[in-house]
Amino acid sequence: MEQFQKLVDFVKSLEPDFHKFYEKGQAAAGTRVRKGLSDLRRLAQEIRNDVQALKQKRKEEKKKD
């Protein structure tokens, strides 16, 4: 669940820049949003890899029993 909270916190950290870009029209905020979304993609991929590794580990442990 730590991974999930990290993901939620990261998305929440992007909120001010989304607001500045869409509501106030600040171009620099759009650049920060794009960078943040790129970082979000990397974080999501890390979580996906962790989930897959944990699933595989559990499957192997089950075979041993």
C-alpha positions as CSV (number, residue, x, y, z in Angstrom):
1,M,0.0,0.0,0.0
2,E,3.0,2.3,0.4
3,Q,3.4,2.3,-3.4
4,F,-0.3,3.3,-3.8
5,Q,0.1,6.2,-1.4
6,K,3.2,7.4,-3.2
7,L,1.2,7.4,-6.4
8,V,-1.7,9.3,-4.9
9,D,0.6,11.9,-3.3
10,F,2.4,12.4,-6.6
11,V,-0.8,13.0,-8.5
12,K,-1.9,15.4,-5.8
13,S,1.4,17.3,-6.1
14,L,0.6,18.0,-9.8
15,E,-2.8,19.6,-9.0
16,P,-1.5,23.2,-8.5
17,D,0.2,23.2,-11.9
18,F,-2.9,21.7,-13.6
19,H,-4.9,24.6,-12.1
20,K,-2.4,27.2,-13.2
21,F,-2.2,25.9,-16.7
22,Y,-5.9,25.3,-17.4
23,E,-7.5,28.0,-15.3
24,K,-4.9,30.8,-15.5
25,G,-3.2,30.0,-18.8
26,Q,0.3,29.8,-17.5
27,A,2.5,28.2,-20.2
28,A,5.3,27.3,-17.8
29,A,2.8,25.3,-15.6
30,G,2.0,23.3,-18.7
31,T,5.6,22.4,-19.1
32,R,5.7,21.2,-15.4
33,V,2.5,19.2,-16.0
34,R,4.0,17.4,-19.0
35,K,7.2,16.7,-17.0
36,G,5.1,15.5,-14.0
37,L,3.1,13.2,-16.3
38,S,6.3,11.7,-17.7
39,D,7.5,11.1,-14.1
40,L,4.1,9.6,-13.3
41,R,4.5,7.2,-16.2
42,R,7.9,6.0,-14.8
43,L,6.5,5.6,-11.3
44,A,3.5,3.6,-12.6
45,Q,5.9,1.4,-14.6
46,E,8.0,0.8,-11.4
47,I,4.8,-0.2,-9.5
48,R,3.8,-2.5,-12.4
49,N,7.2,-4.2,-12.3
50,D,6.9,-4.6,-8.5
51,V,3.4,-6.1,-8.8
52,Q,4.6,-8.6,-11.4
53,A,7.6,-9.6,-9.4
54,L,5.5,-10.2,-6.3
55,K,3.0,-12.2,-8.2
56,Q,5.8,-14.4,-9.6
57,K,7.3,-14.8,-6.2
58,R,4.0,-15.9,-4.7
59,K,3.4,-18.3,-7.5
60,E,6.9,-19.9,-7.0
61,E,6.3,-20.1,-3.2
62,K,3.0,-21.8,-3.8
63,K,4.6,-24.4,-6.0
64,K,7.1,-25.2,-3.3
65,D,4.4,-26.1,-0.8
